[in-house]
């Protein structure tokens, strides 16, 4: 079976935006504004603001609507899009760690493990089984894993350069990988088995998973 190499998805980070473009996005987090209002706050010419807005709009980071104020022509009002807001860092991993810590404290480690396995099974129900490994990669990359896949000696090798479970995996002894992720792999590829899992460690953010057909080698 040939598995095509899937290019890594490059995720734009707000830190890659500097100067006026970043300032515009930060201002729009407070709510919609006109180009004139931004021009006054930034203390630059309105034409310069419009150029930056056009660039941000082409990247789907801002959008605009026309608002009827009742006087004169409708105003062109800009607002940040979800894609633009998502550029700003959010510590979901810290929030999830708080939840897992509390669940483990109240329900015990085995309950948390079972919970994560059930969650993994539910994830698979949302992946088209015909998509196979590409469906899994799309899921990983939608979360920001920067995953790729290749084949080596008949085995499927999944590599991820940016482990989204990093803090959880390190703090919870890879419980998330062993329960949540194994559940996904087992459900999505029942005829395969994991023969190697190179998990994350403190200071190591990448990982590698190798799976092969159960019949290809003796267990």
N, C-alpha and C positions, 0 to 999 in steps of 0.2 A: 504494500500500500504506500503510495506517494503522498506525503504531506507537504504542501508548498510552504516555503518560508514566508512568514507573515511579518511585515515591517513593523517596527516599534512605533507606537503612537506617541507623537511628541506633544506633551501637554504644556501649553503656554502658562507661565507663571507671572503674577503681577509684578514681581521684581524685575522681570525683563522689560517692563514698561517703565521708562524713566521720564523725568521732567514733567512737561505740561500734560501729556496723555495720562500719566498716573494721577496727577492732581485733579484732572477732570473726572476720572472714574471715582476718586475718593469723594469729590463734591456731590456726584450723582448718587452716592450711597445715602445721602441725606434726603434725597427726593428729586423729582423732575425739575429741570431748569431750562431757561432759554439761553441761546448763545450770547445774548447781550448781558444777561445776569452773570454768566461765567466770565465774560470779558471784563466786567467791572471787578469781580472778585480776584481774578488773576492779574488784573492791571496790564492787559495786553490788548492789541487790536482785535476787533471782532472777526476780521477776516482770518487771522491766525487761528483763532478758536475754531472757526468753521472748518479749516483745513484739518486740524486735529480730530474734530468730530467726524469728518468724512472718512478719515483713516480708521477710526475706532468703529464706525458703522460698517465699513467693508469687512471688518473682522468679526462682525456680529457681537460687539461688546457694548454698543449703545444702539438705541432705536429712538425714533421720534414719532410724535403725534401732533395733530393740529388741535388747539384748544380755542374754543369760541369764548371770548371774554365779554361779548356784548357791545364792545366798542371797537370800531375799525375792523381790520382783517384778523382772522384767527392767528394765534401765536403758534410758532413752531417750538414745541417743547421736547427736550431730550430726556431720556431716562436710561439708566443702566439696565442691561439685559441680565438674565440668569447666568449666561456664560461669563459676562463681565464680573458679576458679583462672586462667581465661583473662583475667580482668580485670587481672591483674598483668602489667606490661610484660615482654616477652621480646624480646631483640634478635635476631630471626631474620635481619634484613637484614645485621647485622654478621657473623653466622655464614656466611651465603651469600656475602658478599663475600670472606671468608677462603677459602672453597672455590673461588670463581671465580678469585681471584688465583692460587691454587696450580695450578688446572687450566690457566690461561693460561700460567703459567710453565713447566709441564711439557709441555703438549700444543700450545701455540700458540693464537693468537687465532682462526684459521679453524676449528680443531677445536672450540673453545668455541662458536663461532657455529653450527656444524652440530649440536652437542649440544643447544643451546637450541632450535633449529628442530625437532629430533626430540621434545624434551620438549613443545613446543607442540602438535605433532600428536597426541601421546598424550593431552593434556588434552582435545582435541576428541572423542576416542573416548568420553569419559565424559559428554559433553553430548548430550542428546536433540536430534537434528537438527530435529525438529518444533517444538522450543521456540524456535528461531531466536534473535532478538536478546534475547528475555527469558531464554533459557538462558544466553547470554553474560553478561547483567547479573547473573543469580543467581550465576554463577561469580565475577564481579568483586566483588560485594558480600559473598560468603561469605569473601573475603579481606580485606575492610575498605576497598574502594576508594571507597565512597560514590558509586556511579555512577548516572547517569540517562541516559535516551535520549529523543530527540525527532526530528521530521522537519522539514527546511527545504528547500523547493524540490525535493522528491523525493529528497533525500539523507538518510541516517541520521546523526545527530549523537550521538556518545557522549561524555559529559563525566564526568570523575572528579575529585572534589575532594580526594581523599587518595591520592596515588600510592604504592602499596606498594613500587614498585621504586625509589623516589626515590634512596636512597643508592647503589644499584647502578647506576642510570641515570647519575647524575652522575659516579661514579667510573669507569665503564666506557663512557663516551661513548654512552649510550643503546643499548648492545649488546643488553641484555635486551629493550628495546622493539622494536628492529629485527629481532631473530631470533625470540625466544620468542613475542612478541605478534603479529607479522606472520604467523607460521606458524599461529596460532590463527585469525586473521581469514581467511586464505586458504583454510584447510581448511573452516571453518564456513560461509563465504559465497563459494563459488567463482565465482559470477556477479557478485560485487561487486569493486570495487577501492578502495584507499585514495587519496583525493584530497587529504587534508590530515591531517597529524599534528602537533599542537602539543605538543611534548614538554616534560618538566620541565627546569628549569635551577636552578642554586644559588639558593635562596630562593623558588623557585616550585614549589609542590607539586601544582598542578592541571594537567590536560592535557585535550585535546580531539582526538577522532578523527572524521573525516568520511568515510563510504564511500558509494558510489553504484553503481548497476548499470552494468556495462561498456558496455552498449549505449545508455545514456542520453546519453552524450557521447563524442566521439572521444577516443581516448587521446592 
